Amino acid sequence: MNKRIKIIASYVLLFIESVLLFIVTSLLIAKFTVFDVNYIKNSLEKNNYYKELYDEIITEMSYYTNQSGFEDSILDNTFTLGEVKYETNKFIENTYKGKSLSIDTTKLRERLRTNIDNFINVSSFKIVDEKEIDKFIETMTEVYQDEIELMGYASKGARFITKLNSMSNKLIIVLSVAIILLVLVNSKILKRKDFSVILYTAGFILIFVNYYIKNNIDINNIFVYSNLVSKIAKNIINNVLNTFIIISVVYIVLGIIIGLFKKIKKSE
């Protein structure tokens, strides 16, 4: 193999190694963000999701109380913020594990029934059919479940996320091994000594992808299921893109440092 072919082959391998490093980096970022249940729960906590979800459930239920002739007071103490947070977290955990979840609404039903009975006792409200009360309670529990479970949409998407997460773990291992093997080939066979360009290139690819996404996708106007869920989705996307920039800066700085050490060593 003549010198020119070796140089060309070496640079081709460097580019492939850079692309593979970019892919591995992206998968690792995804693994510690969108694929990490604790990260998702922390994002919900930071964005006041549980309190806003609680308020959203109350608002949704109040539509039915007004239609039925009841007052919103029957919703008092039927469920707590702590219960909403607990059921939401349990739902997220089971969703990421690919398991189905049945939200316990026993206490909600009991409390709502007690409040309705108390309301009827102190008001002139008349019951035409007892079954209508049972139907109303069932509707209210469905509202509670649907708001926490996002109408079942999250469960459908979670099956895809679970498979993608499992696949990404295997890809990270395979691609990492591929990078090591290519570096060895480049070093031992093609006699490449400076690999800092891998970091430079991977860093600039991360910057380019960040720039492309921000300029081609209107992140601020993304809508997912509801305004509340959309706010969380936008926050996570922006955090992921910001992580891209941070990692790209780290790669470029490391590349510069390695390059400087190589030059100092060569001059010595």
Helices and strands as residue ranges (DSSP letters): H 3-31, H 37-46, H 49-68, G 72-75, H 81-96, H 106-122, H 130-149, G 150-152, H 153-184, I 185-189, H 196-216, G 219-221, H 227-267
